Amino acid sequence: MKSFNFILAAVLIPLMVVFSGCATEDIRNINNAAVATSSKGVAMDKVTKAIQNAGVQLGWSMRLVKPGHFEGTLYLRKHMAKVDVKYNSKTYSITYKDSSNLGYDGTMIHKNYNGWITNLDAAIKSRMSVL
């Protein structure tokens, strides 16, 4: 009986580790986060530069689609995440656009994606705090 338990544990523990690494969560979007505490807002060119620098600092490719809209793409190992970052002088939003190898099913996505978005949001906030 001990050998059966050992074999069962030897099979189940690695499977649990593999599947726990693939956990999914509800997708995280950032909606209308404040650019500045001032009701006047900040000049658009400063907001543009702050968002671009925050993304690039974290390895995102930040393509300016048009004023007030970046498309950010992050490649990590075999994964790709693509987001829209829309902004004005008072607020910004980060929303899911596309991905590969992240198990996106329409509402749920690999938990690492949400971490990447949290990091991008924090980097943008940090850059905005000095404007």
Contacts in CASP RR format, 6 or more apart in sequence:
PFRMAT RR
TARGET T0000
AUTHOR 0000-0000-0000
METHOD contacts of the structure
MODEL  1
MKSFNFILAAVLIPLMVVFSGCATEDIRNINNAAVATSSKGVAMDKVTKA
IQNAGVQLGWSMRLVKPGHFEGTLYLRKHMAKVDVKYNSKTYSITYKDSS
NLGYDGTMIHKNYNGWITNLDAAIKSRMSVL
21 111 0 8 1.000
22 110 0 8 1.000
23 110 0 8 1.000
23 111 0 8 1.000
24 103 0 8 1.000
24 105 0 8 1.000
24 108 0 8 1.000
24 109 0 8 1.000
24 110 0 8 1.000
24 111 0 8 1.000
25 108 0 8 1.000
25 109 0 8 1.000
25 111 0 8 1.000
25 114 0 8 1.000
26 107 0 8 1.000
26 108 0 8 1.000
27 96 0 8 1.000
27 104 0 8 1.000
27 106 0 8 1.000
27 107 0 8 1.000
27 108 0 8 1.000
27 109 0 8 1.000
27 113 0 8 1.000
27 114 0 8 1.000
28 113 0 8 1.000
28 114 0 8 1.000
28 115 0 8 1.000
28 117 0 8 1.000
28 118 0 8 1.000
29 93 0 8 1.000
29 94 0 8 1.000
29 95 0 8 1.000
29 96 0 8 1.000
29 117 0 8 1.000
30 92 0 8 1.000
30 93 0 8 1.000
30 94 0 8 1.000
30 95 0 8 1.000
30 117 0 8 1.000
30 121 0 8 1.000
31 93 0 8 1.000
31 95 0 8 1.000
32 91 0 8 1.000
32 92 0 8 1.000
32 93 0 8 1.000
33 91 0 8 1.000
33 92 0 8 1.000
33 93 0 8 1.000
33 121 0 8 1.000
33 124 0 8 1.000
33 125 0 8 1.000
34 90 0 8 1.000
34 91 0 8 1.000
35 41 0 8 1.000
35 42 0 8 1.000
35 47 0 8 1.000
35 87 0 8 1.000
35 88 0 8 1.000
35 89 0 8 1.000
35 90 0 8 1.000
35 91 0 8 1.000
35 92 0 8 1.000
35 128 0 8 1.000
35 131 0 8 1.000
36 42 0 8 1.000
36 90 0 8 1.000
36 128 0 8 1.000
36 131 0 8 1.000
39 90 0 8 1.000
41 89 0 8 1.000
41 90 0 8 1.000
42 89 0 8 1.000
42 90 0 8 1.000
42 128 0 8 1.000
42 131 0 8 1.000
43 89 0 8 1.000
44 67 0 8 1.000
44 68 0 8 1.000
44 88 0 8 1.000
44 89 0 8 1.000
46 131 0 8 1.000
47 87 0 8 1.000
47 88 0 8 1.000
47 89 0 8 1.000
47 92 0 8 1.000
47 128 0 8 1.000
47 131 0 8 1.000
48 64 0 8 1.000
48 67 0 8 1.000
48 68 0 8 1.000
48 87 0 8 1.000
50 124 0 8 1.000
50 127 0 8 1.000
50 128 0 8 1.000
50 131 0 8 1.000
51 62 0 8 1.000
51 70 0 8 1.000
51 85 0 8 1.000
51 87 0 8 1.000
51 92 0 8 1.000
51 124 0 8 1.000
51 127 0 8 1.000
52 62 0 8 1.000
52 64 0 8 1.000
52 70 0 8 1.000
53 127 0 8 1.000
54 120 0 8 1.000
54 123 0 8 1.000
54 124 0 8 1.000
54 126 0 8 1.000
54 127 0 8 1.000
55 62 0 8 1.000
55 72 0 8 1.000
55 120 0 8 1.000
55 123 0 8 1.000
55 124 0 8 1.000
56 62 0 8 1.000
57 123 0 8 1.000
58 74 0 8 1.000
58 116 0 8 1.000
58 119 0 8 1.000
58 120 0 8 1.000
58 123 0 8 1.000
59 74 0 8 1.000
60 72 0 8 1.000
60 73 0 8 1.000
60 74 0 8 1.000
60 120 0 8 1.000
61 72 0 8 1.000
61 73 0 8 1.000
61 74 0 8 1.000
61 75 0 8 1.000
62 70 0 8 1.000
62 71 0 8 1.000
62 72 0 8 1.000
62 85 0 8 1.000
63 70 0 8 1.000
63 71 0 8 1.000
63 72 0 8 1.000
63 73 0 8 1.000
64 70 0 8 1.000
65 71 0 8 1.000
65 84 0 8 1.000
68 86 0 8 1.000
68 87 0 8 1.000
68 88 0 8 1.000
69 84 0 8 1.000
69 85 0 8 1.000
69 86 0 8 1.000
69 87 0 8 1.000
70 84 0 8 1.000
70 85 0 8 1.000
70 86 0 8 1.000
70 87 0 8 1.000
71 82 0 8 1.000
71 83 0 8 1.000
71 84 0 8 1.000
71 85 0 8 1.000
71 97 0 8 1.000
72 82 0 8 1.000
72 83 0 8 1.000
72 84 0 8 1.000
72 85 0 8 1.000
73 80 0 8 1.000
73 81 0 8 1.000
73 82 0 8 1.000
74 80 0 8 1.000
74 81 0 8 1.000
74 82 0 8 1.000
74 116 0 8 1.000
76 112 0 8 1.000
76 116 0 8 1.000
78 101 0 8 1.000
79 99 0 8 1.000
79 100 0 8 1.000
79 101 0 8 1.000
79 102 0 8 1.000
79 110 0 8 1.000
79 112 0 8 1.000
80 98 0 8 1.000
80 99 0 8 1.000
80 100 0 8 1.000
80 101 0 8 1.000
80 102 0 8 1.000
81 96 0 8 1.000
81 98 0 8 1.000
81 99 0 8 1.000
81 102 0 8 1.000
81 113 0 8 1.000
81 116 0 8 1.000
82 97 0 8 1.000
82 98 0 8 1.000
82 99 0 8 1.000
83 94 0 8 1.000
83 95 0 8 1.000
83 96 0 8 1.000
83 97 0 8 1.000
83 117 0 8 1.000
83 120 0 8 1.000
84 93 0 8 1.000
84 94 0 8 1.000
84 95 0 8 1.000
84 97 0 8 1.000
85 92 0 8 1.000
85 93 0 8 1.000
85 94 0 8 1.000
85 124 0 8 1.000
86 92 0 8 1.000
86 93 0 8 1.000
86 95 0 8 1.000
87 93 0 8 1.000
92 124 0 8 1.000
94 117 0 8 1.000
94 120 0 8 1.000
94 121 0 8 1.000
94 124 0 8 1.000
96 104 0 8 1.000
96 109 0 8 1.000
96 113 0 8 1.000
99 109 0 8 1.000
99 113 0 8 1.000
102 109 0 8 1.000
102 110 0 8 1.000
102 112 0 8 1.000
102 113 0 8 1.000
103 109 0 8 1.000
103 110 0 8 1.000
104 110 0 8 1.000
104 113 0 8 1.000
END
